Amino acid sequence: MTRPTARAAKNTATIQPKGNVDGWGRPIGSASPPYNVKCVYEINTSKRFKDNAGDEFTPKTIIYYELPAQGAPKLGDTIILNGDSQEIKMVRVDDPASVRGKPDVMLATQ
């Protein structure tokens, strides 16, 4: 994590991975267990992002944290921040070669 982000990460969020589903939306196997991350976040910004389908959206929350051992979350996973559960709409991981320490993750929810 970059130094400014690491020093500022005073909040804790919980990431709940979404399990795999079959063609009818029924769960297959079990989802990975939820895990906590120390983070910083912004809410109600005017920033605009594009999701994987190329559709533009304004996120409800933007969350920054250090890449954990579990790796980056996937689209559709849930993040719980201050008791509010939100679906992850966009995930960006900084190139590890371009940062000191562990890469930063940026999530946008909707």
N, C-alpha and C positions, 0 to 999 in steps of 0.2 A: 504494500500500500504506500502511496506517496506520503511523505511526511506530514503535509498539512491535513490530509484526510485522516491519517492514523491518529493524530493528536486530537482532532475534533470529534472522533467517533465515540460519543458518549451514550447513544441510544442503542437499544437492543431490539432487533426484529426477529421474527421466527419465520423460516421458510418451510412451507409444507409442500413437498414434492407431490405432484399428481401421478397416480398410478397409471399403468397402461390399460387401455380398454379395447374390447373387440369391436367388430363392425356395428354392433347394436348398442354400444355405449356401456356395456357391462364390464366391471373390473376384471382384469386378468392378473393373477398373482397378487402381490402386495406392494404397496408404495414404499419408498424409502422412508425412514423415520424423519420427523421434522428436526430442524437444527437451528440454532441461534447464531446471529451475526451482529457484531458491533457496527453501527452505521451512523451516517449523517443523512439528512433528507431535506427535501424542499417540497412544499405543498402549494397547490393552486398557482402554478407558474404560468406564464404565457408562452413558454417554450413549446415548440412543435417538433414531433418526431414522426418517423415512418416505421410502420410495423413490417413484418416479413412479407406481407402481401403488397407492400408499397403504398398502403393507405395512410394518410397523414392523420395524426391525432394529437390532442393536447392532454398530457398525462395528469392524473389526479395527484400522484406523488412521484418524485424522482428520488431514488435511494442509492447511496454510494457506500461501498464497503470493500474490505480486502477479500480476495478470492480464498474461500476456505478449502479444507481437504476434500469436502464433498463435491467440489467443482461448482461451476455456474449453474444456476437453476434453468429450467426450461420454460418456454412460453407455455402459459396455461397453469403453471404452478401458482400457489397462493403465498402471499407474504402478509404476515400479521404485524402491524405496527401500531402501537398505542391502542390495542384492542380492536382495531379496524382491519378486517380481512379484505385484501384486494388481489385481483388477478394480475399476474405479470404479463404485460403486453409487449415489452421490448427488453432485450438483454444485450449489453455491450461489455466485453472484457478487454481491457487495455493490453497491448502487446507486451509480454513480460520482458522483452529485450529493451523496451523503451522506458521502463521505470526501474527504480531501485527497490529492492525488496520484492514483495509479492504484488501481482497485478491487482488493479482496482476493478471492481464490477460496478456497472451502473444499470439500474433497473428502472423501468417506467411502468406505471400501473394505470389502469383505467377503471 
